[in-house]
Amino acid sequence: MRTFDVDVFAINKDAWKQLVVGVLSKEKVDNLNLRKEKLSILFVVKSTGAIHYMFYALPRNTMLTVQELSKIDKKLMEDFKFSLKSTKNRHLQMYLIMIDSELDFSK
């Protein structure tokens, strides 16, 4: 069996951030900004760009509630899809792809 590396690029890697900010209240986003909080997500994505699963990394004392994280999760799962590209579309032969991204509320 022949193996090879596949470099997969998400063209719209940062687009999910606007959906997250849209789910939260302006007051919450302002408070997260003041505290310089970050939301890191490791996306596990199908070759079509659809999200299969997400792993969240948050500060220990985050201001985000479980309910807000649930809303974020639901919004991303329902309304977001990565646009992927690779040499010769080899990513289409892959079952799952991992994409790491971070939303820095202080920026």
RASULLIN-V350395 format. One record per residue. N is the residue number from 0. RES is the residue in one letter. PSI is psi in degrees with one decimal (999 if undefined). Layout:
# RASULLIN-V350395
n=[N:N]
res=[RES:RES]
psi=[PSI:PSI]
This chain:
# RASULLIN-V350395
n=[0:1:2:3:4:5:6:7:8:9:10:11:12:13:14:15:16:17:18:19:20:21:22:23:24:25:26:27:28:29:30:31:32:33:34:35:36:37:38:39:40:41:42:43:44:45:46:47:48:49:50:51:52:53:54:55:56:57:58:59:60:61:62:63:64:65:66:67:68:69:70:71:72:73:74:75:76:77:78:79:80:81:82:83:84:85:86:87:88:89:90:91:92:93:94:95:96:97:98:99:100:101:102:103:104:105:106]
res=[M:R:T:F:D:V:D:V:F:A:I:N:K:D:A:W:K:Q:L:V:V:G:V:L:S:K:E:K:V:D:N:L:N:L:R:K:E:K:L:S:I:L:F:V:V:K:S:T:G:A:I:H:Y:M:F:Y:A:L:P:R:N:T:M:L:T:V:Q:E:L:S:K:I:D:K:K:L:M:E:D:F:K:F:S:L:K:S:T:K:N:R:H:L:Q:M:Y:L:I:M:I:D:S:E:L:D:F:S:K]
psi=[130.0:134.7:155.0:155.7:142.5:115.6:113.9:132.3:132.3:112.2:-37.2:41.4:-32.4:-2.8:-27.4:-25.6:-38.4:-35.1:-40.4:-48.6:-36.1:-26.6:-31.6:153.9:156.0:-39.6:-42.1:-44.8:-41.8:-42.1:-40.1:-36.4:-47.6:-37.2:-3.5:41.8:155.4:144.9:113.1:137.0:131.5:110.3:133.1:114.8:143.2:164.3:-17.7:-11.0:-10.4:141.1:128.9:-40.4:158.9:141.4:128.5:143.6:123.4:158.4:152.2:-40.4:42.8:152.0:-14.3:133.1:166.0:-38.0:-41.3:-40.0:-36.8:-41.7:-42.1:-47.7:-48.2:-44.2:-46.5:-42.5:-35.9:-35.6:0.0:141.1:132.0:144.0:113.5:149.5:150.1:165.0:128.2:26.5:36.3:-20.6:-22.1:-16.1:-6.1:149.3:-49.4:149.5:138.3:133.1:122.3:133.2:157.2:138.7:114.2:107.6:-16.2:-1.7:999]
